[in-house]
Amino acid sequence: MHDHSSHLGQYPMPVHEHLLSALPFALLILLYAGAAVLSSRRYGRQWPLSRFVLWLLGVLSAAAAVVGPLAEQAHRMFQAHMAAHLLLGMLAPLLLVLSAPVTLALRVINTGASRRISRILRGACFGFLTHPVTAAFLNIGGLWILYTTELYALMQEHLLVHIIVHVHIFLSGYVFTASMIYIDPSPHRTGYVLRAVVMVTALAGHGILAKYLYASPPEGVPAVQAESGSLLMYYGGDGIHILLIVLLCVQWYKSARPRLSVDKKTSRTA
Amino acid sequence: MAETRTSSTYRRRNIGSGFLFGIGLVAFIDEAVFHQLLHWHHFYDRSTTAVGLVSDGLFHALSWFATIGGLFLFADLRRREALQLQAWLGAVLLGSGAFQLYDGVVHHKLMRIHQIRYVDNVLVYDWAWNIAAVLLIAGGWFLLIYSRRTRQS
């Protein structure tokens, strides 16, 4: 039962290996904290502590998905795999987007580099990648491919595929979240109606996949695990989507604030 | 003249907000009461058609967004002092009834996503479900017409 996952190291993994793979995450936390201190000094204005807490929680939930006990369970239990994916692909991206890492980075790096980054952010290529429709396709489409083809079985066999899938899950989740709610500088903004439609479609694509997996699990996943895994995917996805919808609505509510009673008609179009 | 135009724009927005919230509300009751508390509805029924799965997924997603978005629109109307409560409530009933009817006829019967309850005399449940839907629609319709009358007089 356990041997098909033995290629991914011994089970249980020795403690020092856990610590070693947790190191990059610790560095990310330190990096952000250092940048926050630097920015506070340079601008004479405190970088919000709440943003640091969001970053901390975001990095921790991403870390929980790839190192430690949950990540180990995920190799043999579909439910654990699904919990890890909710953390890595949905919760961590949301928390990290809210911590405004790009804003912070632009503040502390030198002007030459920050200009170059801004140019990339403004570029058409970046605009295409971060368009809500593209982002939703990459995110939800990727999940469909993962669970309805042999990719899921392949991922359990090859370490490289395993890593690529995880990186994709995280990045596509991050880009999708950042295309829905604007916290960092986002030069390619789209309207609220478009984002609402994409949000509903993406949420539907996620829910439909979850129900589909309930009855037709990926290769090698026992029915019982598929059933509870897909329930977790369905309701866990709902939970995080609610947060996203509320944040999107709050941003609309703020931007549609009536300026003066005279302005009623212009603010309606916002 | 300009004033009546904004007022009718706001009437449409009141109706839109109420309708969305109505869809969300009845979907929420469906999920909370029939799925989670009573366990009458099943998460997945092996006789579900593919198109049923898609429709169910789309309406589930829409209802999440509609509940939250509808309430934000409601808050926006209040902030503008443009809330027309009768029209709003009428639209809530109309939205609830329309979704309930769609759920009862298309989802349960045509697409066979799941039944209301897994018992022999499910027909009784179906009739109760759909009559409730029609009553909601009728109530909403009445309130909407009534709200227009009272505004004109």
HADDOCK unambig.tbl for C-alpha pairs under 7 A between the chains (distance, minus, plus):
assign (segid A and resid 200 and name CA) (segid B and resid 61 and name CA) 5.32 0.50 0.50
assign (segid A and resid 200 and name CA) (segid B and resid 62 and name CA) 5.68 0.50 0.50
assign (segid A and resid 200 and name CA) (segid B and resid 65 and name CA) 6.78 0.50 0.50
assign (segid A and resid 201 and name CA) (segid B and resid 58 and name CA) 6.91 0.50 0.50
assign (segid A and resid 203 and name CA) (segid B and resid 61 and name CA) 5.54 0.50 0.50
assign (segid A and resid 204 and name CA) (segid B and resid 57 and name CA) 4.80 0.50 0.50
assign (segid A and resid 204 and name CA) (segid B and resid 58 and name CA) 4.85 0.50 0.50
assign (segid A and resid 204 and name CA) (segid B and resid 61 and name CA) 5.07 0.50 0.50
assign (segid A and resid 207 and name CA) (segid B and resid 57 and name CA) 5.70 0.50 0.50
assign (segid A and resid 208 and name CA) (segid B and resid 53 and name CA) 6.29 0.50 0.50
assign (segid A and resid 208 and name CA) (segid B and resid 54 and name CA) 6.19 0.50 0.50
assign (segid A and resid 208 and name CA) (segid B and resid 57 and name CA) 5.12 0.50 0.50
assign (segid A and resid 211 and name CA) (segid B and resid 44 and name CA) 6.82 0.50 0.50
assign (segid A and resid 245 and name CA) (segid B and resid 65 and name CA) 6.56 0.50 0.50
assign (segid A and resid 246 and name CA) (segid B and resid 68 and name CA) 6.67 0.50 0.50
assign (segid A and resid 249 and name CA) (segid B and resid 69 and name CA) 6.38 0.50 0.50
assign (segid A and resid 249 and name CA) (segid B and resid 72 and name CA) 6.66 0.50 0.50
assign (segid A and resid 253 and name CA) (segid B and resid 72 and name CA) 6.93 0.50 0.50
